Amino acid sequence: MQARTAFRLAMLKNDYQPLLNDCKRPIEKGWPKRIVDEAEVLSWDRSALLSTGMKIDGDLAVIDADVADASLVETLADALSKNFPTLFEHGLVRHAGGPKEAWIARVDEPFRRLASRRWYRGSDPDDPEVPKHMVECFGSLGTRQYAVNGPHARNQAGEVIDEYRFAGGASPATTPRASLPVLPKAAYAAACDLFDAIAAAAGLTAIKTEQNNGAARAVYDLTDDMVFENENDTYRLDELEDALTAAQHEGRELRVTSSFLGQGTNATKCIVGYSKGGRYVFVHDFETGLTHKPANRTPPDVYKLFEQLRQRGRQ
């Protein structure tokens, strides 16, 4: 038996749901609704996929310190531990290379998502080389999993450059779910608020959502040739409506990655919505604050302007 299989079986025994992952992405279709048992875990033993995920279900919750600055992470951890000491005394602390951490515990009231603002240091927030820092908290009311064992990232040659690990050896394979601390939902909200205060005090700048007359800025750039991906499936633009209807029927959100724009693979950054007045789907990107709408829904006056600019370009 492979060591990763023993880890997954131990997770299952400790009342967690393991997932078969390719680094941080689950590969089994329909994983949010699947109930994994021992026989299925054993069937993964010969799989070439080395990573293991953990479904965030029931009373599980995660504080994801997506912060690439070790001093900010340490300051946040110190601030949280003063009011919620059991988080670090009995919770799980997952590392994935670098200073970023995920803190896993339970919650007294399941929730979907809570988040701080997104912060940066420097003069140009659009520079991809400038690190962005944010704290997000995820509960079981959303569709979410976290990789907990095995490779986290590979280089272009396919070599493993980072692996998941846990502080103090306490992991889902060694720690029964029932022994994790139960924090109030307010603790997760506090993590986001505290980070906003810490980032501001450290001189960082919050990324401002682009607005137009107080509303989120809309761009009309969704086309039929785009592919929308998430951890469950891939969709074309004309398939998003059915996928959204199915998700709403199951009481969950439909999220996709920002890869339809040629960038990003995090399936929590974009949410699919439905414009009841306009009768079409849209994709809102929380990272940029932009709402992406179908190109064929461009308002007539805007469309006319685009045509004028295009004609000028041909002259």
C-alpha positions in Angstrom: 0.0 0.0 0.0 1.3 3.5 -0.9 1.9 6.0 1.9 -0.6 8.4 0.4 -3.3 5.6 0.5 -2.5 5.1 4.2 -2.9 8.8 4.7 -6.2 8.9 2.9 -7.5 5.9 4.9 -6.5 7.5 8.2 -8.3 10.7 7.1 -11.5 8.7 6.4 -11.2 7.0 9.8 -10.9 10.5 11.4 -14.2 11.5 9.8 -12.8 13.6 6.9 -13.7 13.1 3.2 -10.5 12.6 1.2 -10.3 13.5 -2.5 -8.0 12.3 -5.3 -6.2 15.5 -6.4 -3.8 16.6 -9.1 -1.8 19.0 -6.9 -4.6 21.3 -5.6 -7.3 20.3 -8.1 -9.7 17.4 -7.5 -10.1 15.3 -10.6 -13.2 13.1 -9.8 -16.3 14.5 -11.5 -19.1 15.3 -9.1 -16.8 15.3 -6.0 -19.0 17.8 -4.1 -21.8 15.2 -3.8 -19.7 12.0 -3.6 -19.4 10.1 -0.3 -16.0 8.4 -0.4 -15.6 5.0 1.3 -12.7 2.7 2.1 -13.1 0.7 -1.1 -12.9 3.8 -3.3 -9.8 5.0 -1.4 -8.1 1.7 -1.9 -8.9 1.9 -5.6 -6.8 5.0 -5.8 -3.7 3.1 -4.6 -2.3 2.7 -8.1 -3.2 6.1 -9.4 -0.4 8.3 -10.6 -1.9 11.2 -8.9 0.0 11.8 -5.7 -2.0 14.6 -4.0 -4.9 14.3 -1.6 -7.7 16.9 -1.0 -10.1 17.3 1.9 -13.8 18.3 1.3 -15.0 21.2 3.5 -18.2 19.8 4.7 -20.5 19.8 7.7 -18.9 22.0 10.5 -15.5 22.3 8.9 -14.2 25.8 8.1 -10.8 27.2 6.9 -9.1 30.5 7.2 -7.0 30.9 4.1 -4.2 33.4 4.7 -3.3 34.0 1.1 -0.6 36.3 2.2 2.9 36.3 0.7 4.5 38.2 3.5 5.6 36.1 6.5 5.5 39.1 8.9 1.9 39.8 8.1 0.9 36.2 8.5 2.6 36.1 11.9 1.0 39.3 13.0 -2.4 38.0 12.1 -1.8 34.7 13.8 -0.7 36.5 17.0 -3.8 38.7 16.9 -6.2 35.8 16.4 -4.6 33.6 19.1 -5.3 36.3 21.7 -9.0 36.0 21.3 -9.3 32.5 19.9 -6.3 30.5 21.3 -7.8 27.1 20.6 -7.4 27.7 16.9 -3.7 27.2 17.1 -3.7 25.0 20.2 -5.9 22.3 18.7 -6.6 23.3 15.0 -4.6 22.3 12.0 -2.0 24.6 10.3 -1.3 23.7 6.7 1.6 25.0 4.7 2.1 24.9 0.9 5.5 26.4 0.4 6.3 30.0 1.2 4.6 32.0 4.0 1.0 31.3 3.0 -0.9 29.2 5.5 -4.4 27.7 5.9 -5.9 27.3 9.4 -8.4 24.5 9.7 -11.0 24.2 12.5 -14.8 23.8 13.0 -17.5 26.5 13.2 -20.7 26.7 15.2 -22.6 28.1 12.3 -21.8 26.9 8.7 -21.2 29.7 6.2 -20.2 30.2 2.6 -17.4 32.7 2.3 -16.0 35.7 4.2 -13.1 37.8 2.9 -10.9 40.7 3.6 -10.0 43.3 1.1 -7.1 42.6 -1.3 -3.9 44.5 -0.5 -0.6 45.3 -2.2 2.6 47.3 -1.6 3.8 49.6 -4.3 2.5 52.0 -6.9 1.0 49.7 -9.6 -1.6 47.2 -8.5 -1.8 45.9 -12.1 1.8 44.8 -12.1 1.6 40.9 -12.0 5.0 40.9 -10.2 3.5 42.8 -7.2 2.2 40.3 -4.6 -1.4 40.6 -3.6 -2.5 39.7 -0.1 -5.9 38.6 1.1 -7.6 36.5 3.8 -10.6 34.4 2.8 -12.6 32.1 5.0 -14.6 29.2 3.6 -17.3 27.1 5.2 -19.4 24.1 4.0 -22.2 26.2 2.5 -20.0 26.8 -0.5 -18.3 24.2 -2.8 -14.8 24.0 -1.6 -11.9 21.6 -0.9 -8.3 22.0 0.3 -5.3 19.9 -0.7 -3.7 18.5 2.4 -1.1 16.0 1.3 1.4 15.4 -1.6 2.7 17.8 -4.2 1.5 21.4 -4.3 3.2 22.6 -7.4 5.5 21.4 -10.1 7.9 23.2 -12.4 7.8 23.1 -16.2 9.8 19.9 -16.2 7.2 18.2 -14.0 9.4 18.1 -10.9 7.8 18.7 -7.5 8.9 22.1 -6.1 6.5 22.3 -3.1 4.6 19.9 -1.0 1.8 20.2 1.5 2.7 19.8 5.2 1.3 20.5 8.6 2.8 22.2 11.6 3.6 19.9 14.5 2.7 16.8 12.6 -1.0 17.3 13.4 -2.9 16.6 10.1 -6.2 15.1 9.1 -4.5 11.7 9.2 -3.5 12.1 12.8 -6.2 14.4 14.3 -9.9 13.2 14.6 -12.3 15.7 13.4 -14.1 15.7 16.7 -10.9 17.0 18.4 -10.8 20.2 16.3 -11.9 23.3 18.1 -15.3 24.8 17.4 -15.0 28.5 16.8 -17.8 31.0 16.5 -18.6 32.3 13.0 -17.5 35.7 14.4 -13.9 34.3 14.7 -13.7 33.9 10.9 -15.2 37.3 10.3 -12.7 38.7 12.8 -9.8 37.1 10.8 -10.8 39.1 7.8 -11.3 42.4 9.7 -8.0 42.0 11.6 -6.1 41.5 8.4 -7.6 44.6 6.9 -6.4 46.6 9.9 -3.0 44.9 9.9 -2.4 45.6 6.2 -3.5 49.2 6.6 -1.2 49.7 9.6 1.7 48.1 7.6 1.3 50.8 4.9 -0.2 48.5 2.3 -2.9 49.8 -0.2 -6.2 48.2 -0.7 -7.2 47.4 -4.3 -10.3 49.4 -5.2 -13.1 47.9 -7.1 -13.6 49.8 -10.3 -17.1 51.4 -10.2 -19.4 53.3 -12.5 -22.0 55.5 -10.7 -21.7 53.4 -7.6 -22.2 50.1 -9.4 -19.6 47.4 -10.3 -18.1 48.0 -13.7 -19.5 45.8 -16.5 -17.5 44.7 -19.5 -19.1 43.0 -22.5 -16.5 40.4 -23.5 -18.0 36.9 -23.1 -18.0 35.0 -26.4 -19.2 31.6 -27.6 -15.7 30.4 -28.1 -14.7 30.8 -24.5 -14.4 27.8 -22.1 -15.3 28.2 -18.5 -13.8 25.8 -16.0 -14.2 24.8 -12.4 -13.3 21.8 -10.2 -16.3 19.8 -11.6 -16.6 20.4 -15.3 -16.0 22.7 -18.3 -18.7 24.7 -20.0 -19.3 26.8 -23.0 -21.1 30.1 -22.7 -24.4 28.6 -23.8 -24.1 25.9 -21.1 -23.5 28.2 -18.2 -27.3 28.9 -17.7 -28.1 25.2 -17.3 -25.2 24.7 -15.0 -26.2 27.7 -12.9 -29.8 26.4 -12.7 -28.6 23.0 -11.5 -26.3 24.6 -8.9 -29.1 26.7 -7.5 -31.4 23.7 -7.4 -28.8 22.0 -5.2 -28.5 25.1 -3.0 -24.9 26.1 -4.0 -23.1 28.7 -6.0 -21.6 28.1 -9.4 -18.0 29.4 -9.5 -15.5 29.2 -12.3 -11.9 30.1 -12.8 -10.7 33.2 -14.6 -9.0 31.1 -17.2 -11.6 32.1 -19.7 -9.6 35.4 -19.8 -6.4 33.5 -20.2 -5.3 33.8 -16.6 -5.9 32.3 -13.2 -6.9 28.8 -12.0 -8.5 29.6 -8.7 -12.2 28.5 -8.9 -13.3 30.7 -6.0 -12.5 34.0 -7.7 -15.4 34.2 -10.2 -19.1 33.6 -9.6 -21.7 33.0 -12.2 -25.0 34.9 -11.9 -28.2 35.5 -13.8 -29.5 38.8 -15.0 -33.3 38.3 -14.7 -34.0 41.6 -16.4 -31.7 40.9 -19.3 -32.2 37.1 -19.3 -28.6 36.2 -19.6 -25.8 34.9 -17.4 -22.8 36.9 -16.3 -19.5 36.1 -14.5 -18.4 38.4 -11.7 -14.6 38.4 -10.9 -14.1 39.2 -7.2 -10.4 39.9 -7.7 -10.9 42.7 -10.2 -14.4 43.8 -9.3 -15.4 43.4 -13.0 -18.7 41.8 -14.1 -18.2 40.1 -17.4 -21.3 39.9 -19.7 -22.0 38.4 -23.1 -20.6 40.5 -25.9 -23.9 40.3 -27.8 -25.6 42.1 -24.8 -23.5 45.3 -25.3 -25.8 48.3 -25.0 -26.5 49.9 -28.4 -24.7 53.2 -27.6 -21.6 51.4 -26.4 -21.7 49.1 -29.4 -21.9 52.1 -31.7 -18.8 53.6 -30.0 -16.9 50.3 -30.5 -17.8 50.3 -34.2 -16.7 53.9 -34.6 -13.3 53.1 -33.0 -13.0 50.0 -35.1 -13.6 52.0 -38.3 -11.0 54.6 -37.3 -8.5 51.8 -36.8 -9.1 50.7 -40.4 -8.4 54.1 -41.9 
